[in-house]
């Protein structure tokens, strides 16, 4: 069986990590693969590293585009993919050397196209921490969605290795939207009956304090609010029995959005009113101590006063 894997790697200003990331792909024990690097307008020398490494390995191809964001870069990479299976990889992360050998062996065992989901580990500096995982087995799409919404699993696109034909069913990423993984995964799962889950930690997810997901901005808060509403519609339509779990799952995210947006200054007061109506109905069950404090400050409207004070100080 001659299976080819297409690894799609959007790149934007990751010069410090890119060589390690690319090396983890080209050193795979399974050789029949292509690495499609989509340079999303990098300005820090990342593209020079990619170009240099492509000179020594013909499996690496580079697509250059102006800075249009992760979603567009993934869509561009998918359009260029020639493999039987597609894997989206972040350019500051790494994969274990035997990732695709393990997937190939499993494909040969089951002898039909399947979606695979892999375990992962977090790493920061020299410390590694296991990610959330299930035991290795085949699960229905509903079970995987249930596991995500009950926090047994996280929700990352790079955990999936997907037959390319599945991605040709109108499963593009929404351009210009942060956190697109959240709704995309639910839409994607609604198109497949089952997922082969492999619990081995085959992906290494780098935690960076200064990454977009760890900083506060209007764009981040606004997009997260948009994506949560999109996901609400997807769950209602595709996984209606999971609606109650979804409402519990979104609680800490709603609290974070309201808290961060209040400190930044709301641009849309209608969004503020609608979100406050939802957040004020939440209790503190299942929240961390930090989330409980945020919820309390929101309910007594201290966080609004903090936001006004910050805005006033900026104007002085």
Secondary structure, 3 states (H helix, E strand, C coil): CCCCEEEEEEECCCCCCHHHHHHHHHCCCCCCEEEEEEEECCCCCHHHHHHHHHCCCCCEEEEEECCCCHHHHHHHHHHHCCCCEEEECCCCCEECCCHHHHHHHHHHHHCCCCCEEEEEEEEECCEEEECCCCCCEEEEHHHHHHHHHCCCCCCCHHHEEEEHHHHCCCCCCCCCCCCHHHHHHHHHHCCCCEEEEEEEEEEEEECCCCCHHHCCCHHHHHHHHHHHHHHHHHHHHHCHHHHHHHHHHHHHHHHHHHHHHHHHCCCCHHHHHHHHHHHCCCCCCCCCHHHHHHHHHHHCCHHHHHHHHHHHHHHC
